[in-house]
Amino acid sequence: MFFSFDLLFQGFAIAMSPENIMWAFVGCFVGTLVGVLPGIGPSSGIAILLPLTTFLPPTPAIIMLAAIYYGAMYGGSTTAIMVNIPGEASSVPTALDGFEMAKQGRAGAALAISAISSFVAGTVSLLGLTFFAPTLAGFALYFGPPEYFALMVMGLSLVVSLAGKALFKGLVSAILGLTAALVGQNPLTGVGRLTFGSDELMAGVNFISVIIGLFALGEVFCNVEQRITYMLDNRKVEWMPKWADVYRCRWVMLRSSIVGFFMGLLPGCSPAVTTFVAYDMEKRLSKNPESFGKGAIEGVAAPEGANNATSSGGFVPLLAFGLPTGPALAVLLGGLMMYGLQPGPLLFQSDPTFVWAIIASMYVGNLICLVLNLPLVGMWARIALIPFPVLGPLILVFAVLGAYSIRFLLFDVWVTLIFGIIGYLMRKLKFPMAPLVLASVLAQMLETSLSQSLLMSRGSWGVFFTRPIACVFMVLAIGSFVRGLWTQYKSGEAEALADGDD
C-alpha cells in the first residue's frame, strides 16, 4: 500500500459526489442517534442496518456504514454528560467530569468541547491513516499475547491513579469489577465460573448493564434521597465553551489523538481502554489534578479525543490486513466481504479507487459530524432544565430500555437494578467507581492473553520480560504503580502536616 496524491484526490472527487455526501450524512445522523441511545452501540447499529445496504453499490454502502461507526463515537458522550448514562464503556471517563460540568450549569460547554475534541482527533488520526498506514499497520503485527498482557497490566495500574486518595477503596472497587467479569464461561476452556447453577449467568454479566446501573440508577437513587428539584446546582446553563477553555485544551486534544490512534492500531484494544489511558495521562500531566472528577473540562476533551482517534486508527489494520480491532469493525468487515471485497494489500492494488474513496469520505464525514453535533448542543443542554421529578423517571425508563435492548433479556434488567443499588452504596461510602469499570473492561483480555502467553512459554513468566515491547509495558506498569503509591504517600503526608498546623 503506497500513498498517492492522485489517488487521494480521485477519492475526494468520488466521496464528495452528492450521492455519497448524502449517504455519509445519513450514516453520521444514524450513528449519532445510536450513540445517544444507551445500550445499542455502533456494533449493533451497523449489524441492524447492514442488510438494508444491499440495494446500494459498494462505495456508498461502506461510506454509510463507516459513518455510522464514527458518528456513534460522537454521539456516545451526550447521555454520559447530560444524565450520567454512559451507553458504551468508552463514555465512562467522559461521564466522570462531563456530568459534573452539567450539574454546574456547563452542559453546553461539555458537549461542545466533546464535539470539537472528537473532530480534532478524527482529523489527526485520519492524517495518520492517509500517510502512514503501511508502516503503522506493520507495527501492530509485532503484538502477540505477551505484549497484550503487558499492555493490559499497564492499563490496570491506572487503578491507583483513578482511586484518588482512597487507595484501599479503589482496590476493593477494582476487585469487584474483576469478580463481575469472571462470572460466566472461561474464554479458553468454556468452563462455567461463579454461575451457582444459573443458566443466565453462564452467558456472563453484560458490561453495559453494569455501567448503566452504576452510573444512571445509582445517581437517581442518591438524588431521590436528597430530594433535589433540579439536577443543576443553579438554574443557569452555559451553552458554549469559552475560547479560553478551547485554547487550554489544545494540547490535551493533540495528545489524546496520538494516544488513541496508536492504541487503536492494536486488535482488541478497544476505545474503552484508550479513553481511560488518555484520561489518566491528562490527570497526571495537569497542574490541578485534584480538579479531575469535579468538572475539569480537560477530563471531557481527553477521553473524547482518544475515543474518536481509536475508531479511526482501527481502519489501518482493517484496510491494510483485514484485521478488525473491535466488534464494530468486525461487522464492517462482514459488510466488505458481502460485496466480495477482501481487505488487505491486494485490495489497494485491485481496487484503489474504492479504498481511497472510503478514506476520503471519512474526512467528509468527520466534518459532517461536527456540523451536525454543534447546533444540537443547545437542545441537549436544555435537558438540565427539566425538573428532576420529571427527569428522574425518564432516566429510569431509558436505563431499563437500554439494558433490555442489549440481549433482550429481563436478566440484564435485574443486573442493572442490582448494580444500581451497588452504585448508590458506593456513592454513600465514597468508593470510586472508575476502578471497577476499568477492571471489568480489562479482565477478559488480561485473562486470555495471560493463558496464551504461559502456553507459549510453557509456564515461564519470563516471557513478559524477554520480549522487548512486553518488557517496556511491564516496566511502565510497575513505574506507574510505584509512582501512584508514592503520590498517595506524599499527599497523605501533606494532609497530616496541614492537620498538624491547624
Secondary structure, 3 states (H helix, E strand, C coil): CCCCHHHHHHHHHHHCCHHHHHHHHHHHHHHHHHHHCCCCHHHHHHHHHHHHHHHCCHHHHHHHHHHHHHHHHHHCHHHHHHHCCCCCHHHHHHHHHHHHHHHCCCHHHHHHHHHHHHHHHHHHHHHHHHHHHHHHHHHHCCCCHHHHHHHHHHHHCCHHHHCCCCHHHHHHHHHHHHHHHHCEECCCCCCEECCCCCHHHHCCCCHHHHHHHHHHHHHHHHHHHHCCCECCCCCCCCCCCCHHHHHHCHHHHHHHHHHHHHHHCCCCCCHHHHHHHHHHHHHHHCCCHHHCCCCCCHHHHHHHHHHHHHHHHCHHHHHHHCCCCCHHHHHHHHHHHHCCCCCCHHHHHHCHHHHHHHHHHHHHHHHHHHHHHHHHHHHHHHHHHCEHHHHHHHHHHHHHHHHHHHHCCHHHHHHHHHHHHHHHHHHHCCCCCHHHHHHHHHHHHHHHHHHHHHHHCCCCCCHHHHCHHHHHHHHHHHHHHHHHHHHHHHHHHHHHHHHHHC
